[in-house]
Amino acid sequence: MGKPVFLLTDVLIYLLLGLTLLFAWYASRHEHLSAPWRRVAKSRTALGALVVLGFYVVVGLLDSLHYQPRLDTKANGEAIYSGEVRSLFDWLAEPLRANQEKTYSAPLAVHLYAKETIELPDGTTTRGYPRLDHAGAHLDDPAGRWTEIRQLAVQGIAGSILVWGGLALLLGGLTGRARGTNLAEGVSALLRGRTRYPWHAALWTLLVLFLLVGLMASIGSHYHLLGTDKVGEDVLYQALKSIRTGLMIGTLTTLVMLPAAILLGIMAGYFKGWIDDVIQYLYTTLNAIPSVLLIAAAILMLHIYLSNHADEFTSVTERADLRLLFLCLILGTTSWTGLCRLLRGETFKLRELEYVQAAQAFGVRHFTILHRHVLPNVLHIVLITVVIDFSGLVLAEAVLSYINIGVDPSMDSWGNMINGARLELAREPIVWWSLAAAFLFMFTLVLAANLFADVVRDAFDPRLRNTR
């Protein structure tokens, strides 16, 4: 396929994935962490939201495996690679990426959205809507596209149901085997929610997701399902590519801010005294600086660095990746203070409990007390805050890109799509699909994250747990 390329954000996102799997293994071996997760798994809302989040995560991970395509030509018998950096997702979505038009076209259209001067076969010219280069170009009569679209939709739906049915049979067989029944009873129990965990909620959500993916794959490979933008790029492709940017902002920022928030918050609450005063002064001063101004100043500094060291970057993708990483660092620097304050207050309470004071009386080292007695009892606050803040960080990227201090303009992101849609809304007729696509994908991700966060908060909050 090509030569692998390891961007900094790719390495960090897979490091974060490894840490997540490590935490899952750690939680499975400790009852006080695994019990709340079992309560989360018993929620139909959580499982449905988790399926949606899983789709976004899979797309983001596929888009984080980069490579340089190998060219057909060779030099001295050695392969030559393109200077363009692509991802595994680009390879899977090649029809969406490659079928680029001249300029705007509406969803499922076969003509451009604006009139142009068209030269007729006899040499004369007229004003009209030119045919698109790819969408429906094989049709002699453009009016027949709806028949083909219906056929493609049926094929996509049939393929999705077939795949989903196979998965349902597999899970039903496993359920029947666990219950000591046959396949039919296992599938019936699974689909009707008569299992220990409401797997039917995840399965039905997965059916809807499969249907949407099937339609995107079948229709999107022949037509522009969500239209094209000013330069003729497929809007659906842009929206899917923006998933990686949203996930990077939401997850890498967490990786940056967690160590400082946990370490400083616990230290301030446990040691008190001058250590607490220094940490309080630090996050109070940082909170006094408007975050937008701090981010704008940091991005301007990065622009100067990129301008002075342009020869260090072999591609535009690497420059955009560095800016994305720098933005995550700045957002992490400005967002750790809230969690630090929460952990400080909770540690104040924990250090006065009997088992902590008994450990101090027996001469146990402070590091051991913090590691064994304080940190496990504040993990629920850390987890709840991280899940809830994820949605805010995704929205922050859109706002920052809207005011041109977010990710690089060459990088696909929902913020850049919304920023570009400002001028498109002033056109006549209005180009609305770029804004609608960015809003739809971002709204779905934030909604799923918020629904999942609500269930996680209820499961891990000791006060709510004790009232049940």
C-alpha positions in Angstrom: 0.0 0.0 0.0 2.8 2.4 0.9 5.3 3.5 3.5 3.9 3.9 7.1 3.9 7.4 8.5 3.8 8.0 12.3 2.4 11.3 13.2 2.7 12.6 16.8 -1.0 12.6 17.3 -1.3 9.0 16.0 1.2 7.8 18.5 -0.5 9.6 21.4 -4.0 8.4 20.4 -2.9 4.8 20.4 -1.0 5.4 23.6 -4.3 6.6 25.1 -6.1 3.6 23.7 -3.5 1.4 25.4 -3.9 3.2 28.7 -7.7 2.8 28.4 -7.3 -1.0 27.9 -4.9 -1.1 30.9 -7.4 0.7 33.0 -10.1 -1.7 31.9 -7.9 -4.6 33.0 -7.2 -2.9 36.3 -10.9 -2.2 36.9 -11.8 -5.8 36.2 -9.5 -6.9 39.1 -11.0 -4.4 41.6 -14.6 -4.7 42.7 -15.0 -1.1 43.7 -14.3 -0.1 40.0 -15.9 -3.1 38.2 -19.2 -2.9 40.1 -20.1 0.6 38.8 -19.2 -0.4 35.3 -21.6 -3.4 35.6 -24.3 -0.9 36.6 -23.4 1.1 33.5 -23.7 -2.0 31.3 -27.3 -2.6 32.7 -28.4 0.7 31.2 -30.1 0.6 27.8 -29.2 4.3 27.2 -25.5 3.6 28.0 -25.3 0.7 25.6 -27.0 2.5 22.8 -24.8 5.6 23.3 -21.7 3.3 23.5 -22.5 1.8 20.1 -22.7 5.3 18.5 -19.4 6.3 20.3 -17.8 3.1 19.1 -18.6 4.0 15.4 -16.9 7.4 15.9 -13.9 5.7 17.6 -13.5 3.1 14.8 -13.5 5.8 12.2 -11.0 7.9 14.2 -8.6 5.0 14.7 -8.8 4.1 11.0 -8.0 7.7 10.1 -5.0 7.6 12.5 -3.1 4.9 10.5 -1.2 7.0 8.0 1.0 6.1 5.0 2.6 7.5 1.9 1.2 5.9 -1.3 3.7 4.1 -3.5 4.0 5.5 -7.0 4.0 3.3 -10.1 7.4 4.7 -11.2 10.7 3.6 -9.7 14.2 5.2 -9.5 17.2 2.9 -9.7 15.0 -0.1 -9.0 13.7 1.5 -5.7 10.1 2.4 -5.0 9.1 6.1 -5.0 6.6 7.3 -2.6 4.2 10.2 -2.9 4.6 13.3 -0.8 0.9 13.1 0.1 0.0 11.5 3.4 -3.1 9.4 3.5 -4.8 7.2 6.0 -6.4 3.8 6.1 -9.8 5.4 6.2 -8.9 7.3 3.0 -8.2 4.0 1.3 -11.5 2.6 2.4 -13.4 5.7 1.4 -11.5 6.1 -1.9 -14.7 6.8 -4.0 -15.7 9.6 -1.6 -12.2 11.1 -1.7 -11.4 10.7 -5.4 -14.8 11.8 -6.9 -14.1 15.6 -6.8 -16.2 18.0 -8.7 -15.6 21.5 -10.0 -17.6 23.4 -7.3 -20.9 23.3 -5.4 -23.4 20.6 -6.0 -26.5 19.8 -4.0 -27.1 16.5 -2.2 -27.8 13.7 -4.7 -27.6 16.1 -7.6 -26.1 15.5 -11.1 -25.6 19.1 -12.0 -23.6 22.0 -10.5 -25.5 24.2 -8.1 -24.8 27.5 -10.0 -25.3 28.4 -13.6 -22.3 28.6 -15.9 -21.6 29.3 -19.5 -21.9 26.1 -21.4 -20.5 25.6 -24.9 -22.8 23.6 -27.1 -21.7 21.0 -29.8 -22.4 23.5 -32.5 -20.0 26.1 -31.0 -22.6 28.4 -29.5 -22.8 29.1 -25.8 -25.7 29.2 -23.3 -26.3 29.7 -19.6 -27.2 26.5 -17.7 -26.3 24.0 -15.0 -23.3 21.8 -16.2 -23.3 18.1 -15.5 -21.1 16.8 -12.8 -17.9 15.0 -13.6 -18.6 11.9 -11.5 -22.0 11.9 -9.9 -24.4 10.4 -12.4 -22.0 11.0 -15.3 -22.8 7.5 -16.6 -26.5 8.3 -17.1 -27.7 9.4 -20.5 -30.9 10.8 -18.9 -30.3 12.6 -15.6 -33.9 12.2 -14.7 -33.3 8.4 -14.3 -31.0 8.9 -11.3 -33.8 8.4 -8.8 -34.4 4.9 -10.1 -30.7 4.1 -9.7 -30.6 5.7 -6.3 -33.5 3.6 -5.1 -31.8 0.5 -6.4 -28.6 1.5 -4.6 -30.5 2.2 -1.4 -32.2 -1.2 -1.5 -28.8 -2.9 -2.1 -27.3 -1.0 0.9 -30.2 -1.8 3.2 -30.2 -5.5 2.1 -26.4 -5.8 2.8 -26.7 -4.1 6.1 -29.6 -6.3 7.3 -27.6 -9.4 6.1 -24.6 -8.4 8.1 -26.7 -7.5 11.2 -28.6 -10.7 10.9 -25.4 -12.7 10.9 -24.2 -10.8 14.0 -27.6 -11.3 15.7 -27.4 -15.1 15.0 -23.9 -15.3 16.4 -24.8 -13.4 19.6 -28.0 -15.3 19.9 -26.1 -18.6 19.6 -23.8 -17.5 22.4 -26.7 -16.4 24.5 -28.6 -19.7 24.0 -25.4 -21.6 24.9 -25.0 -19.6 28.1 -28.6 -20.2 29.0 -28.6 -23.9 28.0 -31.2 -23.4 25.3 -31.2 -23.6 21.5 -30.4 -21.0 18.9 -34.0 -19.8 18.3 -34.6 -19.2 22.0 -31.3 -17.5 22.4 -32.0 -15.1 19.6 -35.6 -14.5 21.0 -34.2 -13.7 24.4 -31.6 -11.4 23.0 -33.9 -9.4 20.8 -36.6 -9.1 23.5 -34.2 -8.0 26.2 -34.6 -11.1 28.4 -30.9 -11.2 29.2 -28.9 -10.1 32.2 -27.7 -7.0 30.3 -29.9 -5.2 27.8 -27.9 -6.2 24.8 -31.0 -5.7 22.6 -30.6 -2.0 23.0 -27.1 -2.2 21.6 -28.2 -4.6 18.9 -31.1 -2.4 17.6 -28.9 0.7 17.7 -26.3 -1.3 15.7 -29.0 -2.1 13.1 -29.8 1.6 12.6 -26.0 2.3 12.4 -25.5 -0.5 9.9 -28.4 0.8 7.7 -26.9 4.3 7.7 -23.4 3.0 6.8 -24.9 0.8 4.1 -26.6 3.7 2.5 -23.5 5.8 2.7 -21.4 3.1 1.1 -23.9 2.2 -1.6 -25.2 5.6 -2.6 -22.1 7.6 -1.7 -19.8 5.7 -4.0 -21.9 6.8 -7.0 -23.5 10.1 -5.9 -22.6 12.9 -3.5 -24.9 12.0 -0.6 -24.4 15.3 1.2 -23.3 17.4 -1.8 -20.0 19.1 -2.5 -18.3 22.2 -1.2 -16.7 25.2 -2.9 -13.8 23.2 -4.3 -16.0 20.3 -5.2 -14.9 18.0 -2.4 -17.5 15.6 -1.0 -19.1 16.9 2.1 -19.8 13.5 3.6 -16.1 12.7 3.2 -15.2 15.9 5.0 -17.7 15.2 7.9 -16.3 11.7 8.3 -12.7 12.9 8.2 -13.6 15.5 10.9 -14.3 12.7 13.3 -10.6 12.2 14.0 -10.1 15.9 14.7 -13.0 16.0 17.2 -11.8 12.8 19.0 -8.2 14.1 19.1 -9.3 17.4 20.7 -11.5 15.5 23.2 -9.1 12.7 24.1 -5.5 14.1 23.8 -6.5 17.1 25.8 -7.5 14.7 28.5 -4.2 12.9 28.3 -2.4 16.3 28.8 -4.5 17.6 31.7 -5.0 14.5 33.7 -1.5 14.1 35.3 -1.3 17.7 36.4 -4.9 17.8 37.7 -4.6 14.5 39.7 -1.1 15.1 41.1 -1.6 18.7 42.1 -5.2 18.3 43.3 -4.3 15.4 45.6 -1.2 17.1 46.9 -3.0 20.3 47.7 -5.7 18.5 49.6 -3.4 16.0 51.4 -0.4 18.1 52.5 -2.2 21.5 53.0 0.0 24.3 54.2 2.3 26.1 51.8 1.9 23.3 49.2 -1.8 24.0 49.0 -1.2 27.8 48.9 1.2 27.4 45.9 -1.1 25.2 44.0 -4.1 27.4 44.7 -2.1 30.4 43.5 -1.1 28.6 40.4 -4.6 27.6 39.2 -6.2 30.8 40.4 -3.7 32.8 38.3 -4.3 30.6 35.3 -8.0 30.9 35.6 -7.7 34.7 35.6 -6.2 34.7 32.1 -9.0 34.5 29.4 -8.5 31.1 27.8 -9.3 32.5 24.3 -6.5 35.1 24.5 -4.0 32.4 25.8 -4.9 30.1 23.0 -4.7 32.8 20.4 -1.2 33.9 21.7 0.0 30.3 21.6 -1.2 29.7 18.0 0.5 32.9 16.9 3.7 31.7 18.5 3.3 28.4 16.6 2.8 30.2 13.3 6.1 32.0 13.8 7.9 28.8 14.5 6.4 27.1 11.5 7.4 30.0 9.3 11.0 29.9 10.5 11.3 26.1 10.3 9.4 25.3 7.2 12.1 23.0 5.9 11.6 20.6 8.9 8.2 19.5 7.6 7.9 17.3 4.5 4.2 17.6 4.0 1.2 19.8 4.8 -0.2 17.0 6.9 2.7 17.1 9.4 2.3 20.9 9.8 -1.4 20.6 10.4 -0.7 17.7 12.9 1.7 19.8 14.9 -0.8 22.6 15.1 -3.5 20.1 16.3 -1.1 18.7 18.9 -0.2 22.2 20.1 -3.9 23.1 20.4 -4.4 20.0 22.5 -1.6 21.1 24.8 -3.0 24.6 25.2 -6.5 23.3 25.9 -5.1 20.8 28.4 -3.1 23.6 30.1 -6.2 25.7 30.5 -8.7 22.9 31.4 -7.0 21.0 34.3 -7.9 23.6 36.9 -11.5 22.5 37.4 -10.7 18.9 38.1 -7.8 19.9 40.3 -10.1 22.0 42.5 -12.6 19.1 42.8 -9.8 16.6 43.8 -8.4 19.1 46.3 -11.8 19.3 48.1 -12.4 15.6 48.0 -8.9 14.9 49.4 -9.5 17.3 52.2 -12.3 15.0 53.3 -10.5 11.7 52.7 -7.4 12.7 54.7 -9.5 13.0 57.9 -11.0 9.5 57.6 -9.9 6.9 60.1 -8.0 4.5 57.8 -5.9 7.4 56.4 -5.1 8.7 59.9 -4.3 5.1 61.0 -1.9 4.7 58.1 -0.2 8.0 59.1 0.1 6.9 62.7 1.7 3.6 61.7 4.3 5.5 59.7 3.2 4.6 56.2 4.9 6.8 53.6 2.9 9.6 52.1 3.3 8.3 48.6 1.9 4.9 49.6 -1.1 6.5 51.3 -1.8 8.7 48.3 -1.5 5.6 46.0 -3.4 3.1 48.0 -6.0 5.0 50.0 -6.6 8.4 48.3 -6.3 7.9 44.6 -8.7 4.9 44.3 -11.3 6.9 46.2 -11.2 9.9 43.8 -11.1 7.9 40.6 -14.9 8.2 40.3 -14.5 12.0 40.2 -11.8 11.8 37.6 -13.8 9.5 35.4 -17.0 11.5 35.6 -15.2 14.8 34.9 -13.3 13.3 31.9 -16.5 11.9 30.3 -18.4 15.1 30.8 -15.6 17.4 29.7 -15.2 15.5 26.5 -18.3 17.1 25.0 -17.2 20.6 25.9 -13.8 20.0 24.3 -15.4 18.9 21.0 -17.5 22.0 21.0 -14.5 24.1 21.9 -12.7 23.0 18.7 -15.7 24.1 16.6 -15.8 27.5 18.3 -12.0 28.1 18.0 -11.9 27.0 14.4 -14.8 29.4 13.7 -12.7 32.3 14.9 -9.6 31.0 13.0 -7.5 30.1 16.1 -8.3 26.4 16.0 -6.9 23.6 13.9 -5.1 24.2 10.6 -7.4 25.3 7.8 -6.1 22.4 5.6 -7.3 19.9 8.2 -10.8 18.6 8.0 -12.8 19.5 11.1 -16.4 20.4 12.0 -15.2 23.9 13.0 -13.6 24.6 9.7 -16.7 23.3 7.9 -18.9 25.7 10.0 -16.4 28.5 9.4 -16.6 28.0 5.7 -20.4 27.8 5.8 -20.6 31.4 6.9 -19.9 32.7 3.4 -22.0 29.9 1.8 -25.1 31.0 3.7 -24.8 34.4 2.1 -25.0 33.0 -1.4 -28.1 33.0 -3.5 -29.3 30.3 -3.6 -28.1 29.3 -0.1 -25.6 26.5 0.2 -26.8 24.8 3.4 -25.5 21.2 3.4 -22.0 21.9 4.7 -23.4 23.5 7.9 -26.0 20.8 8.2 -23.6 18.0 7.9 -21.1 19.4 10.4 -24.0 20.1 12.9 -25.5 16.6 12.4 -22.2 14.7 13.0 -21.1 16.9 15.9 -24.6 16.9 17.5 -24.7 13.0 17.4 -21.3 12.7 19.0 -21.9 15.2 21.7 -25.4 13.8 22.4 -24.1 10.2 22.7 -21.2 11.4 24.9 -23.6 13.3 27.2 -26.0 10.4 27.5 -23.2 8.0 28.3 -21.7 10.5 30.8 -25.0 10.8 32.7 -25.2 7.0 33.2 -21.5 6.9 34.3 -22.0 9.8 36.7 -25.0 8.0 38.3 -23.2 4.7 38.5 -20.0 6.2 40.1 -21.5 8.8 42.4 -21.4 7.3 45.9 -24.3 9.5 47.1 -26.6 8.3 44.3 -25.4 4.7 44.8 -26.3 4.7 48.5 -29.8 6.0 47.9 -30.7 2.9 45.8 
